[in-house]
Amino acid sequence: MSTGTPTAPGTLDLDKLFAARLHATRVRPYLATALFALHTVESKRVPTMAVDRHWRCYVSPAFVDRTPLEELAGVWVHEVSHLLRDHHGRSDRVARERGLSGPGERLRMNIAADCEINDDVYGDGLVAPEGAVVPADLDLPPGELMEDYLRQFGLGPRTQGLVWLDCGSGADGLEREWELGPDGAHGLSEQERDAVRFRVARGITGRPGSAPRGWRRWAEEVFHPPQPWRALLGAAVRSATSGSGAGEDYTYGRPSRRSAGMRGVVLPSLRRRPPRVAVVIDTSGSVSDAELGAALLEVAAISRAVGGRRDLITVVPCDAVARTAHALCSTAGIPLLGGGGTDLRTGFAKALRSGSPPDVIVVLTDGQTPWPATRPPCRVVVGLFPREVSDGSADEDNPDYVPDAPPAWARVVTIG
């Protein structure tokens, strides 16, 4: 297919490149916003086309010259898919969580990301580019995510033909020396990138059935992103236990330096001690033991992360009544007794009266409870299991019951 007057050798044929982009928008109209948000940069250092995390698209003039326009349209869609699906951010997270480092691991991430994209992106007017890797090439099942594919293969004989693959930092998070970087021209801000993703997702959900399954799944996650609730809950508890007044006490064991200026007076010094945390668990019938068990294990890990000891964490199971406060270090385990109605005000009272007062109270609940009328004398973090009250089960005597939202003085993290 001709695109007009030939360009000089070694010069990027923008007419052909943009004609391919236009073809891509015609066959994948829901991607138009993203395709036109990319800023092209001519580069003879990339083998084909590549993107950075700032939404710049680096293009090899020789690759454009030798590639049919229909295949070039497929490359446009492929590269912008890396950015829309946040493969760079996801690769960074996987690298941290699994201890992966080095160009070899980033190449594996690029291959895994390509498998996620290529298994259903082509067809229906979009031609697969030459050399596009699909899951079947590595004996992998279709329809999985990059993180899943990454666990199922390593670099070896089957991947030797893919060492040339380089979709840029937009695909695997590793910056290249030929990229313009965060301070270069024509990059999109984080807010602009999020706006592009939202518009594309809205276009996909607005025309159900017109997009492949992988894109529909992605669009649903953009509107309803998976909540990293463990990380959020951990951050909330760490913030609460490190705040002013939390885990602080006065001691005469080490006199204050200000005592030197006050003859005959010994002033105590302020010392840091491990914070005390009370965990109030909603054990009413509307909250499952599986949810609460997982959250309780995470709170134990949080206590270690902030330097606390397990013996300084108290757990208070509570439905309508708070019976016993348990130390987390108990080897016999903590019985989550309950199953009735919910009134966590008794749990707050039990937590504040049990032994030394806590620095932080963590409440794990579905929110169908009355809350204390006054703010407790410590910080409060609420891990909220979302529920919909549709059958009156929260209050059998009042089918119109709607639970109060957690009070403004509590830090709320949605769990699930």
C-alpha positions as CSV (number, residue, x, y, z in Angstrom):
1,M,0.0,0.0,0.0
2,S,1.6,3.3,-1.1
3,T,1.5,6.4,1.2
4,G,2.6,9.0,-1.3
5,T,6.0,10.4,-2.3
6,P,9.0,8.3,-1.0
7,T,11.1,9.9,1.7
8,A,14.9,10.2,1.6
9,P,16.8,7.1,2.9
10,G,17.3,7.2,6.6
11,T,14.5,9.8,7.2
12,L,11.4,8.9,9.2
13,D,8.4,8.5,6.8
14,L,5.9,10.4,9.0
15,D,3.2,10.1,6.3
16,K,3.3,6.3,6.4
17,L,3.7,6.2,10.2
18,F,0.7,8.5,10.8
19,A,-1.4,6.7,8.1
20,A,-0.8,3.5,10.1
21,R,-1.9,5.2,13.3
22,L,-5.1,6.4,11.5
23,H,-5.7,2.8,10.4
24,A,-5.3,1.6,14.0
25,T,-7.9,4.1,15.2
26,R,-10.3,3.0,12.5
27,V,-10.2,-0.7,13.5
28,R,-9.8,0.1,17.3
29,P,-11.7,3.3,17.8
30,Y,-11.7,2.9,21.6
31,L,-7.9,3.4,21.6
32,A,-8.0,6.6,19.6
33,T,-7.4,8.9,22.6
34,A,-4.3,6.9,23.6
35,L,-2.9,6.6,20.1
36,F,-3.1,10.3,19.5
37,A,-1.7,11.1,23.0
38,L,1.7,9.5,22.0
39,H,4.4,11.9,20.9
40,T,6.7,10.3,18.3
41,V,10.5,10.6,18.5
42,E,12.7,9.5,15.6
43,S,15.4,7.2,16.9
44,K,17.9,4.9,15.0
45,R,18.8,3.2,18.3
46,V,15.5,1.3,18.7
47,P,15.0,-1.9,16.7
48,T,11.4,-1.2,15.8
49,M,9.2,1.0,18.0
50,A,9.4,1.5,21.7
51,V,7.7,3.7,24.4
52,D,8.8,5.2,27.6
53,R,6.7,5.6,30.7
54,H,6.1,9.3,29.8
55,W,4.2,8.4,26.7
56,R,6.8,9.1,24.1
57,C,7.0,6.7,21.2
58,Y,10.5,6.1,19.7
59,V,10.5,5.0,16.1
60,S,13.2,3.5,13.8
61,P,13.0,5.0,10.3
62,A,14.4,1.8,8.8
63,F,11.6,-0.2,10.5
64,V,8.9,2.0,9.2
65,D,10.3,1.7,5.6
66,R,10.4,-2.1,5.6
67,T,7.1,-2.7,7.4
68,P,3.7,-2.9,5.6
69,L,1.3,-0.3,6.8
70,E,-1.2,-2.8,8.2
71,E,1.5,-4.4,10.3
72,L,2.7,-0.9,11.4
73,A,-0.8,-0.2,12.7
74,G,-0.6,-3.4,14.8
75,V,2.7,-2.1,16.3
76,W,1.1,1.2,17.2
77,V,-1.6,-0.7,19.1
78,H,0.9,-3.0,20.7
79,E,3.1,-0.2,22.1
80,V,0.3,1.9,23.4
81,S,-1.1,-1.2,25.1
82,H,2.0,-1.4,27.3
83,L,1.3,2.1,28.6
84,L,-2.4,1.7,29.1
85,R,-1.9,-1.5,31.0
86,D,0.8,0.2,33.2
87,H,3.3,-2.5,32.4
88,H,6.2,-0.3,33.6
89,G,4.6,0.3,37.0
90,R,3.6,-3.4,37.3
91,S,7.1,-4.5,36.4
92,D,8.6,-2.2,39.0
93,R,6.3,-3.7,41.6
94,V,7.1,-7.3,40.6
95,A,10.8,-6.6,40.7
96,R,10.6,-5.3,44.2
97,E,8.3,-8.1,45.5
98,R,10.2,-11.0,43.9
99,G,13.8,-9.6,44.1
100,L,14.3,-9.5,40.4
101,S,17.0,-7.3,38.9
102,G,19.1,-6.8,35.8
103,P,18.5,-6.5,32.1
104,G,17.8,-10.3,31.8
105,E,14.8,-10.1,34.2
106,R,13.5,-7.0,32.5
107,L,13.6,-8.8,29.2
108,R,11.5,-11.5,30.7
109,M,9.1,-8.9,31.9
110,N,8.9,-7.4,28.4
111,I,8.2,-10.9,26.9
112,A,5.6,-11.6,29.6
113,A,3.9,-8.3,28.9
114,D,3.9,-9.0,25.2
115,C,2.2,-12.3,25.9
116,E,-0.5,-10.5,27.9
117,I,-1.2,-8.1,25.0
118,N,-0.7,-10.3,21.9
119,D,-3.0,-13.2,22.7
120,D,-6.1,-11.4,21.8
121,V,-5.2,-7.9,20.4
122,Y,-4.9,-8.9,16.7
123,G,-7.5,-9.8,14.1
124,D,-10.7,-8.0,13.1
125,G,-8.8,-5.6,10.9
126,L,-5.5,-5.5,12.8
127,V,-2.6,-7.5,11.4
128,A,-0.1,-9.1,13.8
129,P,3.4,-7.7,13.2
130,E,6.1,-10.1,12.1
131,G,7.8,-11.7,15.1
132,A,5.0,-10.9,17.6
133,V,5.4,-13.3,20.5
134,V,2.2,-15.0,21.7
135,P,1.8,-17.4,24.7
136,A,1.6,-20.4,22.5
137,D,5.2,-19.7,21.3
138,L,6.4,-20.5,24.9
139,D,3.8,-23.3,25.5
140,L,1.9,-20.9,27.8
141,P,-1.9,-20.7,28.2
142,P,-3.7,-17.7,26.7
143,G,-5.7,-15.1,28.7
144,E,-3.3,-14.6,31.6
145,L,-1.6,-11.5,33.0
146,M,2.0,-10.5,32.8
147,E,2.6,-11.4,36.4
148,D,1.3,-14.9,35.8
149,Y,3.3,-15.5,32.7
150,L,6.5,-14.3,34.4
151,R,6.3,-17.3,36.9
152,Q,6.0,-19.8,34.1
153,F,9.1,-19.4,31.9
154,G,12.8,-18.5,32.1
155,L,15.3,-17.3,29.6
156,G,16.6,-20.3,27.5
157,P,16.5,-21.9,24.1
158,R,12.9,-20.9,23.4
159,T,13.6,-17.2,24.1
160,Q,16.9,-16.9,22.2
161,G,15.1,-15.5,19.2
162,L,13.6,-12.7,21.3
163,V,16.8,-11.1,22.6
164,W,16.3,-8.3,20.1
165,L,13.0,-7.4,21.8
166,D,13.0,-3.9,23.3
167,C,9.7,-2.1,23.8
168,G,11.3,0.5,26.0
169,S,10.8,1.5,29.7
170,G,7.1,1.7,29.0
171,A,7.0,-2.1,28.8
172,D,9.4,-3.2,31.6
173,G,10.2,-0.1,33.7
174,L,13.9,-0.1,33.0
175,E,15.0,3.3,31.6
176,R,17.2,3.3,28.4
177,E,20.0,5.7,27.7
178,W,18.3,6.8,24.5
179,E,15.1,7.8,26.2
180,L,14.5,11.5,27.0
181,G,13.7,10.8,30.6
182,P,11.3,12.6,33.0
183,D,12.7,16.1,32.2
184,G,12.5,15.7,28.4
185,A,10.0,17.4,26.2
186,H,6.5,16.3,25.3
187,G,6.0,13.9,28.1
188,L,2.7,13.4,29.8
189,S,2.2,14.2,33.5
190,E,0.8,11.5,35.8
191,Q,-2.6,13.2,35.8
192,E,-2.6,13.4,32.0
193,R,-1.8,9.7,31.7
194,D,-4.6,8.8,34.1
195,A,-7.0,10.9,32.1
196,V,-6.1,9.1,28.9
197,R,-6.6,5.7,30.6
198,F,-10.0,6.8,32.0
199,R,-11.2,7.9,28.6
200,V,-10.1,4.7,26.9
201,A,-11.8,2.6,29.6
202,R,-15.0,4.6,29.2
203,G,-14.9,4.0,25.5
204,I,-14.6,0.3,26.0
205,T,-17.3,0.0,28.6
206,G,-19.6,2.2,26.6
207,R,-19.6,-0.3,23.7
208,P,-19.8,-3.7,25.3
209,G,-18.8,-6.6,23.1
210,S,-16.7,-4.6,20.7
211,A,-13.4,-5.1,22.5
212,P,-11.4,-8.3,23.2
213,R,-11.8,-9.9,26.6
214,G,-8.4,-8.7,27.8
215,W,-9.3,-5.1,27.1
216,R,-12.7,-5.5,28.8
217,R,-11.0,-6.9,31.9
218,W,-8.6,-4.0,31.9
219,A,-11.4,-1.4,31.5
220,E,-13.2,-2.8,34.5
221,E,-10.1,-2.6,36.6
222,V,-9.6,1.0,35.6
223,F,-13.0,1.9,36.9
224,H,-12.8,-0.4,39.9
225,P,-9.0,-0.9,40.6
226,P,-8.0,-3.7,43.0
227,Q,-7.5,-2.1,46.4
228,P,-4.0,-2.8,47.8
229,W,-5.6,-2.8,51.2
230,R,-2.8,-4.6,53.0
231,A,-0.4,-1.9,51.9
232,L,-2.8,0.8,52.8
233,L,-3.7,-0.7,56.1
234,G,0.0,-1.1,56.9
235,A,0.7,2.5,56.0
236,A,-2.2,3.8,58.1
237,V,-1.1,1.9,61.2
238,R,2.6,2.9,60.7
239,S,1.5,6.5,60.3
240,A,-0.7,6.3,63.5
241,T,2.0,4.7,65.6
242,S,4.7,7.1,64.5
243,G,2.6,10.2,65.2
244,S,3.3,12.7,67.9
245,G,2.4,11.2,71.3
246,A,2.2,7.7,70.1
247,G,4.6,5.4,71.9
248,E,6.1,8.2,73.9
249,D,6.6,8.4,77.6
250,Y,8.7,10.2,80.2
251,T,11.5,8.5,82.2
252,Y,13.8,9.7,85.0
253,G,16.3,6.9,84.0
254,R,17.9,9.4,81.7
255,P,17.4,13.0,82.9
256,S,16.6,15.7,80.4
257,R,19.4,17.9,79.3
258,R,17.3,20.9,80.4
259,S,18.0,19.9,84.0
260,A,21.5,21.4,83.7
261,G,19.9,24.9,83.5
262,M,17.6,24.3,86.5
263,R,19.7,24.0,89.8
264,G,18.2,21.4,92.2
265,V,15.6,20.2,89.7
266,V,15.7,16.9,87.8
267,L,13.5,16.8,84.7
268,P,12.5,13.6,83.0
269,S,13.4,12.9,79.4
270,L,11.0,11.8,76.6
271,R,11.7,8.3,75.3
272,R,10.4,6.3,72.6
273,R,8.8,2.9,73.4
274,P,7.2,0.3,71.2
275,P,3.6,1.4,70.5
276,R,0.7,-0.5,71.9
277,V,-2.0,-1.6,69.4
278,A,-5.4,-2.8,70.2
279,V,-7.3,-4.7,67.4
280,V,-11.1,-4.7,67.7
281,I,-12.5,-7.4,65.4
282,D,-16.1,-7.4,64.4
283,T,-17.2,-11.0,64.8
284,S,-20.9,-10.5,64.0
285,G,-22.6,-12.9,61.6
286,S,-22.1,-10.6,58.6
287,V,-18.3,-10.8,58.6
288,S,-16.5,-14.0,57.5
289,D,-13.8,-15.6,59.5
290,A,-11.7,-15.9,56.3
291,E,-11.7,-12.1,55.9
292,L,-10.9,-11.4,59.5
293,G,-8.2,-14.1,59.8
294,A,-6.3,-12.7,56.8
295,A,-6.5,-9.2,58.3
296,L,-5.4,-10.3,61.7
297,L,-2.3,-12.0,60.2
298,E,-1.5,-8.8,58.4
299,V,-1.8,-6.7,61.5
300,A,0.7,-9.0,63.2
301,A,3.1,-8.4,60.4
302,I,2.5,-4.6,60.7
303,S,3.4,-4.7,64.3
304,R,6.8,-6.2,63.5
305,A,7.4,-3.7,60.7
306,V,6.9,-0.7,63.1
307,G,9.2,-2.2,65.7
308,G,6.5,-3.4,68.0
309,R,6.4,-6.7,69.9
310,R,3.5,-9.2,69.6
311,D,2.9,-9.0,73.4
312,L,2.1,-5.3,72.9
313,I,-0.8,-6.1,70.6
314,T,-4.2,-6.9,72.1
315,V,-7.1,-8.4,70.1
316,V,-10.7,-7.8,71.2
317,P,-13.3,-10.0,69.4
318,C,-16.6,-8.2,69.5
319,D,-20.1,-8.6,68.1
320,A,-22.7,-6.9,70.4
321,V,-20.5,-7.6,73.4
322,A,-16.8,-7.5,73.9
323,R,-15.9,-10.5,76.2
324,T,-12.2,-10.9,76.5
325,A,-9.1,-9.0,75.3
326,H,-6.4,-11.5,74.1
327,A,-2.6,-10.9,73.7
328,L,-1.5,-11.6,70.2
329,C,1.4,-13.7,71.4
330,S,-0.9,-16.4,72.8
331,T,0.2,-19.8,71.4
332,A,-3.3,-21.2,71.8
333,G,-4.7,-18.8,69.2
334,I,-7.5,-16.3,69.5
335,P,-11.1,-17.5,69.4
336,L,-13.2,-15.3,67.2
337,L,-16.4,-15.8,69.1
338,G,-19.6,-14.0,68.1
339,G,-22.1,-14.3,65.3
340,G,-24.8,-12.0,66.7
341,G,-25.5,-8.3,66.2
342,T,-22.9,-5.6,66.3
343,D,-22.0,-2.9,68.7
344,L,-18.3,-2.0,68.5
345,R,-18.7,0.6,71.2
346,T,-18.2,-2.2,73.7
347,G,-15.1,-3.2,71.8
348,F,-13.6,0.3,72.1
349,A,-14.4,0.4,75.8
350,K,-12.8,-3.0,76.4
351,A,-9.7,-2.0,74.4
352,L,-9.2,1.2,76.4
353,R,-9.7,-0.6,79.8
354,S,-7.5,-3.6,79.2
355,G,-4.1,-3.2,80.8
356,S,-2.1,-0.3,79.5
357,P,-4.0,2.1,77.2
358,P,-3.2,1.6,73.5
359,D,-1.6,4.1,71.3
360,V,-3.6,3.0,68.3
361,I,-6.9,1.1,68.0
362,V,-7.4,-0.8,64.7
363,V,-11.0,-1.8,64.0
364,L,-11.8,-4.4,61.4
365,T,-15.5,-4.3,60.6
366,D,-18.1,-4.2,57.8
367,G,-19.3,-0.8,59.3
368,Q,-22.8,-2.0,60.4
369,T,-22.3,-0.8,63.9
370,P,-22.9,2.3,66.1
371,W,-19.7,4.3,66.8
372,P,-18.5,6.0,70.0
373,A,-20.0,9.4,70.5
374,T,-16.7,10.9,71.5
375,R,-13.2,10.5,70.1
376,P,-11.1,7.9,72.0
377,P,-7.8,9.3,73.6
378,C,-5.7,7.6,70.9
379,R,-5.5,7.3,67.1
380,V,-8.0,5.0,65.3
381,V,-7.6,3.1,62.0
382,V,-10.7,1.4,60.6
383,G,-10.3,-1.5,58.1
384,L,-13.7,-1.5,56.4
385,F,-15.2,-4.5,54.7
386,P,-17.7,-3.0,52.1
387,R,-21.2,-4.3,52.4
388,E,-24.6,-3.4,50.8
389,V,-27.6,-3.3,53.2
390,S,-30.4,-4.6,50.9
391,D,-32.3,-7.1,53.0
392,G,-32.5,-5.5,56.4
393,S,-30.2,-8.1,57.9
394,A,-28.2,-5.3,59.7
395,D,-31.3,-4.6,61.8
396,E,-34.2,-7.1,61.7
397,D,-36.5,-4.6,63.4
398,N,-35.9,-1.8,60.9
399,P,-35.6,-2.8,57.2
400,D,-34.7,0.8,56.3
401,Y,-31.6,0.7,58.5
402,V,-28.5,2.4,57.0
403,P,-25.3,2.1,59.1
404,D,-23.5,5.3,60.0
405,A,-20.2,6.0,58.2
406,P,-17.1,5.7,60.4
407,P,-16.5,9.0,62.3
408,A,-14.3,11.7,60.8
409,W,-11.6,11.2,63.5
410,A,-10.8,7.6,62.2
411,R,-8.5,6.8,59.3
412,V,-10.5,4.5,57.1
413,V,-9.1,1.9,54.7
414,T,-11.4,-0.1,52.5
415,I,-10.6,-3.8,52.6
416,G,-11.2,-6.1,49.7
